[in-house]
Amino acid sequence: MPRGRQPEGDSVLSNAERQARHRARQKAVRPPAVIKRPKADRRSRVQRWDDAGATMITIQAECAAWYEALPESLRDSTTATALLEIIELDLEAIVAIRPPSGYGRD
């Protein structure tokens, strides 16, 4: 048994009727395609540097709290070692570095 769309009317459309319906659909006004682009980051390099530094310091504090909450049995695990490495990073020295303004505005 052939499969396909069921006819909408009482009888099957002729080729001319099908072609006329297709042309009418092509002429119909369609809304333009919407292309979503990510918004450009308009912050300066220094602002992005400061925000990234603040984020890293926040994450470092969270890791310190996580390490303090670890039970004694997990203090020698790989997770604890990774947390200690993050805690021991000197992020204040990294944040203190100022990126150049660029284009001769140093």
C-alpha positions as CSV (number, residue, x, y, z in Angstrom):
1,M,0.0,0.0,0.0
2,P,1.6,3.3,-1.0
3,R,2.4,5.7,1.8
4,G,2.2,9.5,1.6
5,R,0.1,12.4,2.5
6,Q,-3.6,12.0,2.5
7,P,-5.5,14.2,0.1
8,E,-7.0,17.3,1.7
9,G,-10.1,17.4,-0.4
10,D,-12.4,14.8,-1.8
11,S,-10.2,13.9,-4.7
12,V,-6.5,13.9,-5.6
13,L,-5.1,17.1,-7.0
14,S,-4.0,17.2,-10.6
15,N,-0.5,18.2,-11.5
16,A,-1.6,21.7,-12.6
17,E,-3.5,22.2,-9.3
18,R,-0.5,21.0,-7.3
19,Q,1.9,23.3,-9.2
20,A,-0.5,26.3,-8.7
21,R,-0.6,25.6,-5.0
22,H,3.2,25.4,-4.8
23,R,3.6,28.7,-6.7
24,A,1.1,30.4,-4.3
25,R,3.1,29.1,-1.3
26,Q,6.3,30.5,-2.9
27,K,4.7,33.9,-3.4
28,A,3.4,34.1,0.2
29,V,5.3,36.6,2.3
30,R,7.6,34.8,4.8
31,P,9.1,36.5,7.8
32,P,12.9,36.9,7.4
33,A,15.1,34.4,9.0
34,V,16.3,35.5,12.4
35,I,20.0,35.0,12.9
36,K,21.0,35.2,16.6
37,R,24.6,36.3,17.1
38,P,26.3,36.5,20.4
39,K,26.5,40.0,21.8
40,A,29.9,41.6,21.5
41,D,31.7,42.2,24.7
42,R,32.1,45.9,24.9
43,R,34.1,46.0,28.1
44,S,37.7,47.1,27.9
45,R,40.6,44.7,28.3
46,V,41.3,46.1,31.7
47,Q,37.7,45.6,32.8
48,R,37.7,42.0,31.5
49,W,41.0,41.4,33.3
50,D,39.6,42.7,36.6
51,D,36.4,40.7,36.2
52,A,38.4,37.5,35.5
53,G,40.6,38.1,38.5
54,A,37.6,38.6,40.8
55,T,36.1,35.4,39.4
56,M,39.3,33.5,40.1
57,I,39.5,34.8,43.6
58,T,35.9,33.8,44.3
59,I,36.5,30.3,43.0
60,Q,39.7,30.1,45.1
61,A,37.7,31.0,48.2
62,E,35.1,28.3,47.3
63,C,37.8,25.7,46.9
64,A,39.2,26.7,50.3
65,A,35.8,26.2,51.8
66,W,35.5,22.9,50.0
67,Y,38.9,21.7,51.3
68,E,37.9,22.6,54.8
69,A,34.7,20.6,54.5
70,L,36.5,17.5,53.4
71,P,36.6,14.7,55.9
72,E,40.0,13.5,57.2
73,S,39.8,10.3,55.2
74,L,39.8,12.3,51.9
75,R,42.6,14.7,52.8
76,D,45.2,12.6,50.9
77,S,43.0,12.1,47.7
78,T,43.6,13.7,44.3
79,T,40.7,16.0,44.9
80,A,42.3,17.4,48.0
81,T,45.7,17.8,46.2
82,A,44.0,19.7,43.4
83,L,42.2,21.9,45.9
84,L,45.4,22.7,47.8
85,E,47.2,23.6,44.5
86,I,44.3,26.1,43.7
87,I,44.4,27.5,47.2
88,E,48.2,28.0,47.2
89,L,48.1,30.0,43.9
90,D,49.1,33.7,44.4
91,L,46.2,35.3,42.6
92,E,46.8,38.7,44.2
93,A,50.0,38.9,42.3
94,I,48.3,38.0,39.0
95,V,45.5,40.5,39.6
96,A,48.0,43.2,40.4
97,I,49.5,43.0,36.9
98,R,47.8,45.6,34.7
99,P,47.4,44.8,31.0
100,P,48.5,47.6,28.6
101,S,45.8,49.9,27.2
102,G,47.0,49.5,23.7
103,Y,47.2,51.8,20.7
104,G,49.8,54.0,22.4
105,R,47.7,54.8,25.5
106,D,50.0,53.0,27.9
